[in-house]
Amino acid sequence: MTSYSTRMSKVAKVDYADAEKRFTGSLNQAVPVPVDSINDLQKAHQNFFGDTRIFLSSLEVFPSEERKQQINSSPF
């Protein structure tokens, strides 16, 4: 993550274009996000900064396809 002041908008645009080129063909992405402070960034993009434990624990509730087949083929 890199921050730029308003005065550095031209530099930010060049760096963003370079980052997009660097990430071509990868799972990474460059995303320009204009905010006034890091707190505003966290408020605007809570999923990025969020705690994933609740989400990951909910995945354990849903059975895998293999487990579904075992359940469906059970004689009981």
CYANA upper distance limits for C-alpha pairs under 8 A (distance plus 0.5 A):
  4 TYR  CA      8 MET  CA      6.27
  4 TYR  CA      9 SER  CA      7.48
  4 TYR  CA     12 ALA  CA      6.93
  5 SER  CA      9 SER  CA      7.55
  8 MET  CA     12 ALA  CA      6.66
  9 SER  CA     13 LYS  CA      6.69
 10 LYS  CA     14 VAL  CA      6.91
 11 VAL  CA     15 ASP  CA      6.61
 12 ALA  CA     16 TYR  CA      6.47
 13 LYS  CA     17 ALA  CA      6.72
 14 VAL  CA     18 ASP  CA      6.75
 15 ASP  CA     19 ALA  CA      6.60
 16 TYR  CA     20 GLU  CA      6.70
 16 TYR  CA     30 ALA  CA      7.12
 16 TYR  CA     31 VAL  CA      8.16
 16 TYR  CA     32 PRO  CA      7.65
 17 ALA  CA     21 LYS  CA      6.87
 18 ASP  CA     22 ARG  CA      6.71
 19 ALA  CA     23 PHE  CA      6.63
 19 ALA  CA     29 GLN  CA      8.48
 19 ALA  CA     30 ALA  CA      6.41
 20 GLU  CA     24 THR  CA      6.71
 20 GLU  CA     29 GLN  CA      7.31
 20 GLU  CA     30 ALA  CA      6.13
 23 PHE  CA     27 LEU  CA      7.93
 23 PHE  CA     28 ASN  CA      6.20
 23 PHE  CA     29 GLN  CA      6.60
 23 PHE  CA     30 ALA  CA      7.87
 33 VAL  CA     41 LEU  CA      8.26
 35 VAL  CA     40 ASP  CA      6.53
 35 VAL  CA     41 LEU  CA      6.54
 36 ASP  CA     40 ASP  CA      7.01
 37 SER  CA     41 LEU  CA      7.00
 38 ILE  CA     42 GLN  CA      6.76
 39 ASN  CA     43 LYS  CA      6.75
 40 ASP  CA     44 ALA  CA      6.54
 41 LEU  CA     45 HIS  CA      6.46
 42 GLN  CA     46 GLN  CA      5.91
 42 GLN  CA     48 PHE  CA      8.30
 42 GLN  CA     49 PHE  CA      6.81
 45 HIS  CA     49 PHE  CA      7.38
 46 GLN  CA     50 GLY  CA      5.90
 47 ASN  CA     51 ASP  CA      8.48
 52 THR  CA     56 LEU  CA      6.55
 53 ARG  CA     57 SER  CA      6.46
 54 ILE  CA     58 SER  CA      6.75
 55 PHE  CA     59 LEU  CA      7.14
 56 LEU  CA     60 GLU  CA      7.52
 57 SER  CA     61 VAL  CA      7.69
 58 SER  CA     62 PHE  CA      7.76
 63 PRO  CA     67 ARG  CA      6.22
 63 PRO  CA     68 LYS  CA      6.68
 64 SER  CA     68 LYS  CA      6.71
 65 GLU  CA     69 GLN  CA      6.79
 66 GLU  CA     70 GLN  CA      6.87
 67 ARG  CA     71 ILE  CA      6.66
 68 LYS  CA     72 ASN  CA      6.55
 69 GLN  CA     73 SER  CA      6.48
 70 GLN  CA     74 SER  CA      6.65
